[in-house]
Protein backbone atom coordinates (compact mmCIF):
# COMPACT_ATOMS: atom_id res chain seq x y z
CA UNK A 1 0.00 0.00 0.00
CA UNK A 2 1.57 3.26 -1.13
CA UNK A 3 1.21 6.32 1.02
CA UNK A 4 -0.44 9.39 -0.45
CA UNK A 5 1.22 11.56 2.20
CA UNK A 6 4.14 13.83 1.30
CA UNK A 7 6.25 13.84 4.45
CA UNK A 8 7.79 17.07 5.70
CA UNK A 9 9.99 17.84 8.69
CA UNK A 10 7.85 18.66 11.72
CA UNK A 11 4.79 16.77 10.44
CA UNK A 12 2.86 14.86 13.12
CA UNK A 13 2.11 11.17 12.47
CA UNK A 14 0.47 8.40 14.48
CA UNK A 15 2.85 5.53 15.33
CA UNK A 16 1.38 2.04 15.79
CA UNK A 17 3.97 -0.47 17.01
CA UNK A 18 3.87 -4.04 15.71
CA UNK A 19 3.96 -5.26 19.31
CA UNK A 20 0.38 -4.82 20.53
CA UNK A 21 1.57 -4.37 24.11
CA UNK A 22 3.49 -1.21 23.32
CA UNK A 23 1.77 2.16 23.29
CA UNK A 24 0.60 3.88 20.18
CA UNK A 25 1.86 7.45 20.12
CA UNK A 26 2.00 10.71 18.25
CA UNK A 27 5.42 11.22 16.63
CA UNK A 28 7.09 13.99 14.68
CA UNK A 29 9.04 13.64 11.43
CA UNK A 30 12.59 14.82 12.15
CA UNK A 31 14.31 14.12 8.84
CA UNK A 32 13.12 13.18 5.34
CA UNK A 33 15.28 11.52 2.70
CA UNK A 34 14.57 9.91 -0.66
CA UNK A 35 13.81 6.47 0.85
CA UNK A 36 13.53 6.92 4.63
CA UNK A 37 12.16 9.40 7.14
CA UNK A 38 13.38 9.51 10.75
CA UNK A 39 10.79 9.89 13.51
CA UNK A 40 11.02 11.45 16.97
CA UNK A 41 10.68 7.99 18.57
CA UNK A 42 13.94 6.86 16.95
CA UNK A 43 12.39 4.69 14.25
CA UNK A 44 12.74 5.32 10.57
CA UNK A 45 9.96 4.68 8.08
CA UNK A 46 9.83 4.02 4.37
CA UNK A 47 8.48 7.21 2.79
CA UNK A 48 6.55 5.21 0.17
CA UNK A 49 4.39 3.19 2.60
CA UNK A 50 5.10 4.50 6.14
CA UNK A 51 6.22 1.07 7.40
CA UNK A 52 9.01 0.96 9.95
CA UNK A 53 12.48 -0.17 8.90
CA UNK A 54 12.84 -3.83 9.81
CA UNK A 55 16.65 -3.87 9.43
CA UNK A 56 16.48 -7.50 8.29
CA UNK A 57 13.88 -8.56 10.87
CA UNK A 58 10.18 -7.93 11.35
CA UNK A 59 8.96 -4.35 11.16
CA UNK A 60 8.74 -2.43 14.44
CA UNK A 61 5.48 -0.85 13.36
CA UNK A 62 3.83 1.59 10.99
CA UNK A 63 3.12 5.28 10.92
CA UNK A 64 -0.27 6.64 9.90
CA UNK A 65 -1.11 10.17 8.75
CA UNK A 66 -3.36 10.50 11.81
CA UNK A 67 -4.96 8.53 14.62
CA UNK A 68 -8.28 8.87 12.81
CA UNK A 69 -6.81 7.26 9.67
CA UNK A 70 -5.58 4.30 11.70
CA UNK A 71 -8.93 3.94 13.48
CA UNK A 72 -10.80 4.05 10.14
CA UNK A 73 -8.53 1.32 8.75
CA UNK A 74 -8.99 -0.82 11.87
CA UNK A 75 -12.76 -0.34 11.64
CA UNK A 76 -12.68 -1.89 8.16
CA UNK A 77 -10.40 -4.73 9.30
CA UNK A 78 -12.64 -5.58 12.25
CA UNK A 79 -15.89 -5.27 10.29
CA UNK A 80 -14.49 -7.52 7.53
CA UNK A 81 -13.28 -10.11 10.07
CA UNK A 82 -16.67 -10.14 11.76
CA UNK A 83 -18.53 -10.49 8.45
CA UNK A 84 -16.21 -13.28 7.30
CA UNK A 85 -16.65 -15.12 10.61
CA UNK A 86 -20.42 -14.70 10.59
CA UNK A 87 -20.71 -16.06 7.04
CA UNK A 88 -18.38 -18.94 7.87
CA UNK A 89 -20.72 -19.99 10.69
CA UNK A 90 -23.75 -20.13 8.36
CA UNK A 91 -24.23 -23.62 6.92
CA UNK A 92 -26.94 -22.63 4.47
CA UNK A 93 -27.95 -19.45 2.72
CA UNK A 94 -30.77 -17.45 4.32
CA UNK A 95 -34.19 -18.34 2.85
CA UNK A 96 -34.79 -14.79 1.63
CA UNK A 97 -31.60 -14.51 -0.45
CA UNK A 98 -31.33 -15.31 -4.16
CA UNK A 99 -28.43 -15.81 -6.59
CA UNK A 100 -28.74 -12.29 -8.00
CA UNK A 101 -28.28 -10.77 -4.53
CA UNK A 102 -25.29 -13.00 -3.87
CA UNK A 103 -23.79 -11.94 -7.21
CA UNK A 104 -24.24 -8.26 -6.34
CA UNK A 105 -22.32 -8.84 -3.12
CA UNK A 106 -19.62 -10.85 -4.94
CA UNK A 107 -19.18 -8.10 -7.55
CA UNK A 108 -19.09 -5.39 -4.87
CA UNK A 109 -16.20 -7.10 -3.08
CA UNK A 110 -14.30 -7.89 -6.28
CA UNK A 111 -15.13 -11.58 -6.74
CA UNK A 112 -16.31 -13.27 -9.91
CA UNK A 113 -20.05 -13.68 -10.18
CA UNK A 114 -21.61 -17.13 -10.31
CA UNK A 115 -21.94 -18.83 -13.69
CA UNK A 116 -25.09 -18.39 -15.78
CA UNK A 117 -26.04 -22.00 -15.07
CA UNK A 118 -26.26 -21.42 -11.31
CA UNK A 119 -28.13 -18.16 -11.87
CA UNK A 120 -30.99 -20.09 -13.46
CA UNK A 121 -31.19 -22.51 -10.56
CA UNK A 122 -29.22 -25.29 -12.26
CA UNK A 123 -26.11 -26.93 -10.97
CA UNK A 124 -22.51 -26.76 -12.16
CA UNK A 125 -22.05 -30.32 -10.93
CA UNK A 126 -22.87 -33.05 -13.43
CA UNK A 127 -24.91 -35.93 -12.13
CA UNK A 128 -24.89 -39.38 -13.73
N, C-alpha and C positions, 0 to 999 in steps of 0.2 A: 504494500500500500504506500503510494507516494504521498508526501506531505504537500499540501497546497500553501503552506506557510513559508514566507520569506523571513528567515531569522535575522534579527538585528541585535547588536549589543545592547543590553539593558532590558530586553523583552522578557516578560514574565511568562513562564510555562508551568504546567502541572506535571510533576514527576510521579510516576506510578512504578514502584519497585517490583521486580519479578517475584521477590519473596513476599508473600501475602502478609507476613507478620511484621514487616517493616512499614513505617508510616509513609503515606503519600504526603507530598509537600509541594509548596510553591517554590519554584527556583527561578533564577535569573540567568540569562545568557551572558557570559562574560567575554567570550571570544568566538568569532565565526570565521571558519576557513572554507576552502572549496569543498571538502569532504566531511569535516567534523566541526561541531560546535562544542565549546566547553561550558559547563553549567556551574552555578555557584555551589552545588553539592559535591563537586569534584569529578562527576561523571562527564563523559563526552558522548555526544549523540551524533548519529549520521544525519546530515542536513536533509537528505532526500526522504527519510521515512521516520525520523525522530526516535529511532531505536537506540538504546545504549550500546556502547562499544563492548563487545564480549571478549576482546583480547584473546581469542582462541577458545573461550569457554562459553557458557550460556550467558545471555544478555542480562545485565543487572536491572533492566527495566526499560521503560519507554516514557518519553515526554509527550504531552498533549498540549495543544494550543491553549486550552483552559480546562478547569475542573468540569465545567458544564459539557464540554465536548467529550470528555472521558465518561461522564455519567450517561450521556445520550448513547454512546457506543455500548456501554455495559447494559443499558436498558434493552437494546436490540439483542445482545448476546443472551441475556436472561429470558427474554420473551421467546426467542427462537428455541432455546433449550427446553423451555416449558411446553411449547407447542409440539416439538418433536417427541418429547416424553409422553405427552397426552395422546398423541396419535399412535405411538408405539403400543400403548396400553389397550387400544381399541382393537378387538378381534374382528369386528365386522363394521362395515360402513353404516352410518346412521340411516334409518329408514327414509328420512326426508331428503336425502342427497341423491343426485343423479350424475351420470357420467359427464354431462356438459359442465356442471358446477365444479366437479373435480378437475376437469381440463382447464377451466378458468384459473383455478388455484395453481395448478401445475405451470401454466404459462406465466402467471404473475411472479412465481418464484424461479423462473428460468429453466424449468424442466420440459422435456418433450411431452406433447399431449398424447393421449391414448390413441391407438390405431382406429381407423374408421370401422373396423369389424367390431371392436368392443363398444364403440359409440352406438351401434345399432342394437346392442344387447346380445350379440353373438359372443363367441369365445375364440381366442387366439390359439387355444389348445385343441389339437385334432383328437377326435375320439374314434376308436375303431370298433 
